[in-house]
């Protein structure tokens, strides 16, 4: 399992790579809202710095977590580009479609 924060970090990384690929291209696309929906197992760490963690559950692994508390969460993100101290602006991407991408 991976943490929900790791999944969002990977999404950010892939959007940044796509943005870099599109630099200087004549045709680019504005990134609109990005929706992520995931089933997560909720767990709490023990110890002095205990915190709640959300672990993304593999689609085929629901049976393994019947004893755990699972929730479906939906997060909507609107990517913006911020360069230096400048204002946020819409992200424009381009590039070839990756295998399995929709």
N, C-alpha and C positions, 0 to 999 in steps of 0.2 A: 504494500500500500504506500501511497505518497500523501503528503500533507496537501491540503487545499492551497496553501500559500505557494508550495512548489509548483503546482499546476498553473497558477496564475503567473508565477515568475517565468515559466517556460513559454507561456502565451506571449508575455511581454517581449521575451527574447526573440521569438519567431516574428512578431510584428516589427521589431526593430530591424531584423535582417531583411524583411520584405521592403521596409522603408529605404534601407541602404541600396537594395537592388534597383529601386525605382528612381534613384537620384539621376537627374539628367535625361530621363525618358520623356518622350513626347506625350505618351498616353499614360496617365496615372489614375488611380481610383481613390476616392475619399473613403476612409474607414468610418463606417457608421457604428452604432451600438453593437457590441459583441456580447452575446448571451452565453453563459456557461451554466449547465445544469448537471449536478452530480449527486450521487447518493454518497453520504458520508457517515462514517462511524464516529460517534462522539466518545472521547476518552479524556480522562483527567490524570495528569501526572501526580505522583506522590512527592512529598518533600517540601522544603521551605519555600521554594519558588514554583509551587504547583500552578499549573495552568490547564485550561481546557484546550484540547487539540481536535481538529477535524481531519480525519483521514479519508481520502477518496477510496471508495469501495469499487473493485473491479466488477463490471456488469455480470460476469458469470459466478461471482463469489458470494452472492447474497445469502445462500444457504449456510455459509460458514459463520455469518454474523447474526444468526437468529437470536442468540443470547445477548448480543450487543445492542445498544440503542442506536438506530440509524435514522437519518433524516434526509430528505431531498432538499437541496438548497439550489436556488437560482440566483445568479449574480449577473447584473447587466453593467458592462464597462463601456465607457466612451473614450477611446484612445485619443490623446492629444500629444502634440510635440511641443517641448519647451527647450529652447536653445539659450544657454546662458541665463541672463536675467530678463530675456524677452517674454512676451505674453504667450500663453498657450495658443496653439493653432491646430486646425484639423490635420490629421495624419493622411498623407497621400502615399499609396503603395502601388507597385506594379511588379511584374515578374511572371515567370511561368508557373503554371499550376503544379503543385506537388502531388505525388502519387497519393490517392485516397482523399485528397482535398475536395471540399464541396464549396 
